[in-house]
């Protein structure tokens, strides 16, 4: 009988840890639908500054 109670106590000790790990892993997955609902919260990358290097490269390749 002690073997069964020991196993039950071990399982009950692991349940809070397993619950916390599952909550941490599931939080990003559960946050995605809430981000899709609101159209105003758009995550965009900052616009890159244009240097004009592409045009210079194009002209120099045509001359060669």
C-alpha positions, 0 to 999 in steps of 0.5 A, a space after each residue: 500500500 505504501 508503494 501506491 501512496 508514494 507514487 501518488 505523492 510523486 505524481 501530485 508533486 509533479 503536477 504543478 511543475 507540469 502545469 507551469 511548463 504547459 502554460 509557458 509553452 501554450 501562452 504564445 499559441 493562445 496569444 495568436 488568435 487575439 492578435 488576429 482579431 484586432 486589425 490595429 495592432 500590426 507588427 511591422 519592421 522598420 523601413 530601411 533607409 535607401 542609400 541609392 547604391 543599387 543605381 550606382 551598381 547598375 550603372 557601373 555594371 553596364 559600363 564594364 
